Structures are given as structure tokens and as C-alpha cells.
Amino acid sequence: MSRQNRKKEHLEFALKTAQFPVENGFSDLYLVYEAIPELNLEQVDTALNFLNKKLTAPLLINAMTGGHPDVKHINRSLARSAARTGIAMAVGSQTAGLEDPEVRDTYKVARDENPDGVLLANLSALASPDMAKEAITMIEADGIQLHLNVAQELTMPEGDRKFSDTLANIEKVVQQSPVPVIIKEVGFGLSRETIKKIYNLGVKYIDVGGKGGTDFIKIEKMRSGRVDDEGTPNIGITTAASLIETLSLNLPLSVTATGGFTGQIDVACALALGAELVGMAAHFLQVLSKKSEQGLIERIDNITDNLRRTMLMTGAKNLKELTGKPVIITGFTAEWLMRRGVNITHYARR
Ligand SMILES: Cc1cc2nc3c(=O)[nH]c(=O)nc-3n(C[C@H](O)[C@H](O)[C@H](O)COP(=O)(O)O)c2cc1C
């Protein structure tokens, strides 16, 4: 199976396996309602600066595709939607584009359609500094995501089995990259221990890529025709737990929350905890495939509008004020965090 065909199958199986609502831990989290916000809806501002550019809302269309002629139209629609709504976007892994110049246009289209927007390159955390530089140049990227995906690779019969040089490699890329490096998981989460290792390499941007959304163990099993689908094993850190583990370290990191978001109150909750952006992949793909580019643009505007209303209901005029609003952590997520030694009362009382 070529890398190019694999990328096509990921789209197909991601749509088949995406079942919402999902358990990414955010049903355990509650914002505290402010009945007297002393604000008007039109005063509430969802804008921010990210990688030296202005975003209308703290949202990211996360890495999905590129690398096969048949998926170029998807990156075109995602990029047009990002441009029209003023949010960030990442292209899918660019290894196929580095290997085959013929498919580079399937990534470049994202920059052509969104010349002024925030666009992120994407490669494996095992990619060399030269590959990273080439991927960045290919789309004039504002930053580069390096993905960690041990669980996915181990489930793929043709996947990598060697991960012993990951930290040394990330360090080299960080030292040589002309743009900021974002370390991301693809759906199994990052623990406090992992975050400390990454931070010590000089990384300033994290995408927690937690469990509870797209499940690459399920997808890879389906792709290879294995019907022994006993579900995802009890491994992986939910997005809520991973985000709070990361933020509880109080390191100067910009953190993106990703994994199972569907644009509900969960977005505001993640931002209140301290995430800078919320990323979505499968939800945006589903909307695009069921509706259209226009449908996706409307959905993104609708998510931004929901966020604005939720901010008003917590008394937050802007994202700075939203960060630090109390969040009550209950249920499994509270139990997980307490057993991991994270002080959760702090989030309820600020
Ligand atoms: C079809 C599909 C393809 C993906 N391909 C990539 C990829 O090439 N590189 C990467 O870093 N993440 C990839 N991801 C992972 C997403 O960027 C994201 O981290 C993950 O899906 C969790 O978000 P979600 O639950 O909103 O889908 C892919 C996800 C989907 C659904």
C-alpha cells in the first residue's frame, strides 16, 4: 500500500469510525455561569494573535490530508473555509509531497487559497531538519507540526517500529527550523512526563492530541481488514486529562487542545482552562463531506458565535478574560487527575 493511497483511506475510515458524541473527558467539565455579566454580546471579542498573524477565533482545522491527486479538492475547501472565517489550518503529513514532486500541489493549494492566513506544515517527529525545511518552504508555513503517533504506527503492519531517536531528532529540528515547531499527538494524548521532555528541548508549542476523537488504532485495524475489533485498549490520555496535565505544569507553552471536539461548550471550557487554540479534524471533515464548503464556513462561524455567547455567559469580554474563569472538574477526569497528583481545586476557585 503506497503512502499516497494510505492518506486516501485515512479520510474514508475516519468518516466511518467517527461516532459522536465522544468521550474526550469534556463532559466532566463545567463552566460557572455569570448571571450579571455587565456586557453586551457585540462587545465580546474572540480574536487573537497567533504566530504573528491575527485570527478571528481561536480555532484550527487540524492536519488531515494532501499527497494524492484525489484529495487536492479537500485541502482547497479547507483552506478557503479557513480564509473566509479567519482561523488557522494545518495540512496533512507532507512526506508524500517530499517523495513525489507531482503531488506537491495538493498541499500548496492550501497556501494559494489562503495567502495571508496561518498555515502549518506537518511531518513525523522522526523527519530530518532538511525535510522539515523543505515542507515549510513548500507551503510557506508559519509553523510546523511534528506528529507523535507510536500507537498508530504499532497498529499498522507497515508502520515504524523504531522510536529511540525521537527526542534527539526533535531537538535538531527545533534548532534548525526557521519557524516555530509544534509537537502534537494524533489522538492518544501527551502526559506531564512527555511534556517536560519536550519542553526541555526548547519547544514552545504543544498540541495535546488527546483520546476521545479520531481513533487511529480503530482506523488502522479497519484499513488492514482486521475484524478482531476489540476497541481501543485502555491506553491513551483523554483530551481533557492531557490538557489539564499539560497546563498544570505552568510552563510558558502555547497549548492547542485537540481530540474529539465538536464545537460545543467544550471549546470555551478548553480555552478557560488555558488552551490558546482548539483544533478539530474529524468534525470539520464530516461537515465538509455531508454538506459543502459553504456548509463548513457556516459551521465555523456558528462555532465562533457559540463561543461568543458562552464567553458572555461566563462574563468574559475577550479570550484573556476567559482564560482563568473557573472550571469545575468532575467524574473520571477528576479521579484521573487526583491520582496523577494534579491539584484540581485550583481550577474551580480562580
Ligand atoms: C483523516 C485524518 C487524517 C489525519 N492525518 C494526519 C496527519 O497527516 N498528520 C497529523 O499530524 N495528524 C493527522 N490526523 C490527526 C488530526 O490532526 C488530529 O490530531 C486528530 O484527528 C484528533 O482530532 P479530532 O478528534 O478532531 O479528529 C488526521 C486525522 C484525520 C481524521
The ligand as an SDF file (V2000), in Angstrom:
LIG
                    3D

 31 33  0  0  0  0  0  0  0  0999 V2000
   -8.4620   11.7670    8.0290 C   0  0  0  0  0  0  0  0  0  0  0  0
   -7.4420   12.1910    9.0210 C   0  0  0  0  0  0  0  0  0  0  0  0
   -6.1180   12.2700    8.6460 C   0  0  0  0  0  0  0  0  0  0  0  0
   -5.1420   12.7150    9.5550 C   0  0  0  0  0  0  0  0  0  0  0  0
   -3.8540   12.8640    9.1310 N   0  0  0  0  0  0  0  0  0  0  0  0
   -2.9430   13.4250    9.9630 C   0  0  0  0  0  0  0  0  0  0  0  0
   -1.6360   13.7370    9.5090 C   0  0  0  0  0  0  0  0  0  0  0  0
   -1.2920   13.5150    8.3540 O   0  0  0  0  0  0  0  0  0  0  0  0
   -0.7670   14.2960   10.4010 N   0  0  0  0  0  0  0  0  0  0  0  0
   -1.1270   14.5650   11.7030 C   0  0  0  0  0  0  0  0  0  0  0  0
   -0.3310   15.0910   12.4620 O   0  0  0  0  0  0  0  0  0  0  0  0
   -2.3710   14.2870   12.1440 N   0  0  0  0  0  0  0  0  0  0  0  0
   -3.2740   13.7380   11.3250 C   0  0  0  0  0  0  0  0  0  0  0  0
   -4.5490   13.4950   11.7670 N   0  0  0  0  0  0  0  0  0  0  0  0
   -4.8510   13.7310   13.1940 C   0  0  0  0  0  0  0  0  0  0  0  0
   -5.5430   15.0700   13.4400 C   0  0  0  0  0  0  0  0  0  0  0  0
   -4.7250   16.1430   13.0640 O   0  0  0  0  0  0  0  0  0  0  0  0
   -5.9410   15.2130   14.9270 C   0  0  0  0  0  0  0  0  0  0  0  0
   -4.7840   15.2890   15.7200 O   0  0  0  0  0  0  0  0  0  0  0  0
   -6.7710   14.0430   15.4090 C   0  0  0  0  0  0  0  0  0  0  0  0
   -7.6330   13.6160   14.3870 O   0  0  0  0  0  0  0  0  0  0  0  0
   -7.6140   14.3770   16.6150 C   0  0  0  0  0  0  0  0  0  0  0  0
   -8.5860   15.3610   16.3220 O   0  0  0  0  0  0  0  0  0  0  0  0
  -10.1400   15.0010   16.0140 P   0  0  0  0  0  0  0  0  0  0  0  0
  -10.5960   14.0950   17.1030 O   0  0  0  0  0  0  0  0  0  0  0  0
  -10.8170   16.3300   15.9960 O   0  0  0  0  0  0  0  0  0  0  0  0
  -10.2010   14.3130   14.6870 O   0  0  0  0  0  0  0  0  0  0  0  0
   -5.5220   13.0410   10.8780 C   0  0  0  0  0  0  0  0  0  0  0  0
   -6.8670   12.9490   11.2500 C   0  0  0  0  0  0  0  0  0  0  0  0
   -7.8190   12.5470   10.3570 C   0  0  0  0  0  0  0  0  0  0  0  0
   -9.2640   12.4890   10.7880 C   0  0  0  0  0  0  0  0  0  0  0  0
  1  2  1  0
  2  3  1  0
  2 30  2  0
  3  4  2  0
  4  5  1  0
  4 28  1  0
  5  6  2  0
  6  7  1  0
  6 13  1  0
  7  8  2  0
  7  9  1  0
  9 10  1  0
 10 11  2  0
 10 12  1  0
 12 13  2  0
 13 14  1  0
 14 15  1  0
 14 28  1  0
 15 16  1  0
 16 17  1  0
 16 18  1  0
 18 19  1  0
 18 20  1  0
 20 21  1  0
 20 22  1  0
 22 23  1  0
 23 24  1  0
 24 25  2  0
 24 26  1  0
 24 27  1  0
 28 29  2  0
 29 30  1  0
 30 31  1  0
M  END
$$$$
